[in-house]
Amino acid sequence: MKRLGFGQLILLAVLIVILIVTAVWAVSVWNATGDAVMGTHGWIALGLGTFFSLLIGCGLMALMFFSSRSGHDDVADPFRKREPPSE
């Protein structure tokens, strides 16, 4: 397995910092815009809902990718050039 270079580590660190700053900003905007404060259970539900939505989305994309690679979708492709049947 190839090790990450110095530039890649810097890029990864910058992206993680951007993710953290964005999450903190989103939480502060969420709390500042409304009178209703979301409690701990609400944050847990929001986090679990986001996690499972991403999990289902990634799982369906993986299934679509593997289905396409296995050749099961070739019959349903209307734009594929068909070879004439050999007699």
C-alpha positions in Angstrom: 0.0 0.0 0.0 1.4 3.4 -1.0 2.0 5.9 1.8 0.6 9.4 1.6 3.0 12.1 0.6 3.5 15.4 2.4 1.3 17.3 0.0 -1.5 14.8 0.3 -1.3 15.0 4.1 -1.5 18.8 4.0 -4.5 18.6 1.6 -6.2 16.1 3.8 -5.7 18.3 6.9 -7.0 21.3 5.1 -10.1 19.4 4.0 -10.8 18.1 7.5 -10.4 21.7 8.9 -12.9 23.0 6.2 -15.3 20.2 7.2 -15.1 21.0 10.9 -15.5 24.8 10.3 -18.5 24.1 8.0 -20.1 21.9 10.7 -19.6 24.5 13.4 -21.0 27.2 11.2 -24.0 25.1 10.3 -24.8 24.5 14.0 -24.4 28.1 14.9 -26.6 29.3 12.0 -29.2 26.6 12.9 -29.4 27.8 16.5 -29.4 31.5 15.6 -32.2 31.5 13.0 -35.1 30.2 15.0 -36.8 30.4 18.4 -37.0 26.6 18.7 -33.9 25.1 20.1 -33.1 21.6 19.1 -32.2 19.3 22.1 -29.8 16.5 22.3 -32.3 13.9 21.0 -33.0 16.1 18.0 -29.3 16.3 17.2 -28.9 12.5 17.6 -31.9 11.9 15.3 -30.5 14.4 12.7 -27.1 12.7 12.8 -28.5 9.2 12.5 -30.9 10.2 9.7 -28.0 11.7 7.8 -25.8 8.7 8.4 -28.3 6.2 7.3 -29.3 8.2 4.3 -25.7 8.3 3.1 -25.3 4.6 3.9 -28.4 3.7 1.8 -27.3 6.1 -1.0 -23.8 4.7 -1.2 -25.1 1.1 -1.0 -27.5 1.7 -3.9 -24.7 3.3 -6.0 -22.4 0.4 -5.2 -25.2 -2.1 -6.3 -25.7 -0.1 -9.5 -21.9 -0.1 -10.2 -21.6 -3.8 -9.7 -24.7 -4.6 -11.7 -23.4 -2.6 -14.6 -20.0 -4.3 -14.4 -21.5 -7.8 -14.3 -23.3 -7.4 -17.6 -26.8 -7.8 -16.3 -27.8 -4.4 -17.7 -26.6 -5.0 -21.2 -30.0 -6.4 -22.3 -31.8 -3.3 -21.1 -29.6 -0.8 -23.0 -31.6 0.5 -25.9 -28.6 2.4 -27.5 -26.3 -0.6 -27.6 -25.5 -1.8 -31.1 -26.8 -5.3 -31.6 -24.9 -7.9 -33.5 -27.0 -9.8 -36.0 -27.8 -13.3 -34.9 -25.5 -15.9 -36.4 -27.1 -18.7 -38.3 
